[in-house]
Amino acid sequence: VIGPSGSGKSTLVRALVGVWRPAAGAVRLDGASLDQWDRAALGRHVGYLPQDVALFDGTVAENIARFAADPDPAAVVAAAQAAGVHALILRFESGYATRIGEAGAALSAGQRQGIGLARALYGDPFLVVLDEPDASLDADGEAAVARAIAAVRARRGIAVVAAHRPAALAAVDLVLAMEAGRVTAFGPRDEVLARMSTARPATAEAAGRGVAPRGRMPAPLRILAEPAGRPGESREASDGPA
């Protein structure tokens, strides 16, 4: 999912994982809408990396394992390796037992991003949703994100990535473009990017004349979404692909 800041990418991915509740339509996983799932059961099948990574006062391992009552140490290490942070964690004074402080205060922004990615990958969830996963990462971190996305797809999972930077698109096959809360293109990655590249000059010229460029895709259905647990405070969001 690509688009400029404020285009609706984060709202869309929040709806996909159930953080925002659609007031119309439904997000379905294995045929059942998200509100039909038990929250604990749903959590095993969904991994989510928000734009602002929220870690908690505890150890690195506890955060990766989502503070599970009986975490699998091998799965914790596997998730860290998939996120490209295993070597980093081993350099911490106490390794996976290192306490990171409230909100991960003991870590840099890039380290929090990497451990948040490992948490999203813990347990090999079927649906992995990443919102700006490489926002605080260097080139090595960006490469690790691309490998993680490819690994999710290789095990026949689904990875949805909201991104500004092109590096995150290396491992995806479909691209959905958004602007001002609306879907402007959806299809195979190379086809959509090529179409956007050729349309950009025409769009700029038409904007200067105050007219819409020919060939622009029609806007899709729009829905209202509410933050889960806070009915009545609605915000507008794109329905995205059905």
C-alpha positions, 0 to 999 in steps of 0.5 A: 500500500503506497501513497503520500502522508495522510492518504489513508494507508495507516487507517486501512491497515488498522482496519485490516487487523481490527484496531479500527472497526468498520462501520460498513463492510467487513474484513474477513480472515478464513471466511469469518469477519474479524469481530467473529473471531475470539481475540486471543485466537485471532492474535495467533494468526495476525502479526502487526507492526504499527507505525509507532512501535509500542514496546513494554517494560520487560525483556526483549524475549517477552516483548517478541513473544507478546508476553505469552504465558508460556513462550517458545524460546525457539520461536522467539529466536526464529522471529528475531532471525527473520527480522534480522535482529538476532545478532543485535540482541546477542550484543545486548548485555543480557541478550534476550533477557535484557530489560528494555524499559517502559516503551523500549526507552533503552533502545534506539528507534531502529532497534525498537522497529526491529524488535517490533518486526520480530514481534509481528513475525512471532509464531509465523502468523498467516497475516502480517501487516506492516505499517512503514516497517523501514521508517527508522531502519538503515540499508541493512534493516531495509534488506531485512524487512524485504527478506521477512516479507519474502519469507512470509509469502514463501510459507504461503502467508499474506504480507500487507505493507504500507510504505513510502520508501521503494525498498519495501516494495521489492518483495511484494507482487501487488501494489495498491496506491492511495491518495486523499483516502481513496484508492487510485490504482491496484494491480501487479506491482510493476504494472501499477508503478509503470502506470503511475510513472507515466501518469505523473506528468499528465496529472501535473499538467491537468492540475495546472489547468484545473481539470482531471487527467483522462484515464484516472481510475474512479474512486472506490466505495468509502466506509466509516471506521471507528476505533475498536472499543470507542463507538461514536467517534467515526473517521473516514477511511478507504474500503480498499480492495474487497 
